[in-house]
Amino acid sequence: MSDLKTQLQEQIAEIDWKDLIPHAQRDVIIVVHDNLDLIEVANAIALNDTKTIENLISEQLIQKPNTEQLSQWNSQPTTQFQTVIVQPFVLIKNCQ
């Protein structure tokens, strides 16, 4: 594993939605599809791998949270997510 991936892996945290709300208000949350590896996506973003990122966006595998998701999470503020920060973004993925 590369040094960057190791560093990202060490930064993964499980966080309640209520603690992510300020990041949602700043519009910096990116939702990572359940089938994807959070570290692989974070690594692509950190390395500015435009081709991979554009592909993930076009296939809707990474996206900003939609209104329905925000409403659901706001009504269940203890919903937990795996998170990793890749400035300026906070990548989140549902805890399984």
C-alpha positions in Angstrom: 0.0 0.0 0.0 1.3 3.4 -0.9 2.2 5.9 1.8 -0.7 8.1 0.9 -3.2 5.2 1.1 -1.7 4.2 4.5 -2.1 7.8 5.7 -5.7 7.9 4.5 -6.4 4.5 6.1 -5.2 5.8 9.4 -7.5 8.8 9.1 -10.8 6.9 8.6 -13.2 7.5 11.4 -16.8 6.5 12.2 -18.8 9.6 12.8 -22.5 10.3 13.6 -24.4 12.4 11.1 -25.0 15.1 13.7 -21.2 15.8 13.7 -21.2 16.0 9.9 -23.9 18.6 9.6 -21.5 21.6 9.6 -19.7 20.0 6.7 -23.0 19.5 4.9 -23.8 23.1 5.4 -20.5 24.1 3.8 -21.4 21.8 0.9 -18.2 19.7 1.1 -19.6 16.2 1.7 -19.2 13.6 -1.0 -21.2 10.4 -0.7 -19.2 7.3 -1.8 -21.3 4.4 -3.1 -21.4 1.4 -0.8 -19.7 -0.9 -3.4 -16.6 1.3 -3.6 -13.5 1.3 -1.4 -13.4 4.6 0.5 -9.6 4.7 0.5 -9.4 4.1 -3.2 -11.8 7.0 -3.9 -10.0 9.3 -1.4 -6.7 8.4 -3.0 -8.0 9.3 -6.5 -9.2 12.6 -5.2 -6.0 13.4 -3.3 -4.0 12.6 -6.5 -6.4 14.6 -8.6 -6.9 11.6 -10.8 -9.4 13.4 -13.1 -10.2 10.4 -15.3 -11.2 8.2 -12.4 -13.1 11.0 -10.6 -15.0 11.9 -13.8 -15.9 8.3 -14.3 -17.1 7.9 -10.8 -19.2 11.0 -11.1 -20.7 10.1 -14.4 -21.7 6.7 -13.0 -23.1 8.4 -9.9 -20.8 6.4 -7.7 -19.7 9.5 -5.9 -22.0 12.5 -5.5 -23.1 15.3 -3.2 -25.9 14.2 -0.9 -29.4 14.8 -2.3 -32.3 16.4 -0.5 -33.9 13.0 0.4 -30.6 11.8 2.0 -30.1 15.0 3.9 -33.7 14.8 5.2 -33.4 11.2 6.3 -30.0 11.7 8.0 -31.3 14.9 9.8 -34.2 12.9 11.1 -31.7 10.1 12.3 -28.8 12.2 13.6 -27.0 9.1 15.1 -26.7 7.4 11.7 -23.0 6.5 11.4 -20.7 6.9 8.5 -17.1 6.0 7.7 -15.4 9.2 6.9 -12.1 10.5 5.6 -11.1 14.0 4.8 -9.4 15.0 1.6 -9.3 18.8 1.8 -11.6 20.5 1.2 -13.9 17.5 1.0 -15.3 15.1 3.6 -15.9 11.7 2.0 -18.6 9.6 3.7 -19.8 6.0 3.3 -22.6 4.2 5.1 -21.3 2.0 7.9 -22.2 -1.6 7.2 
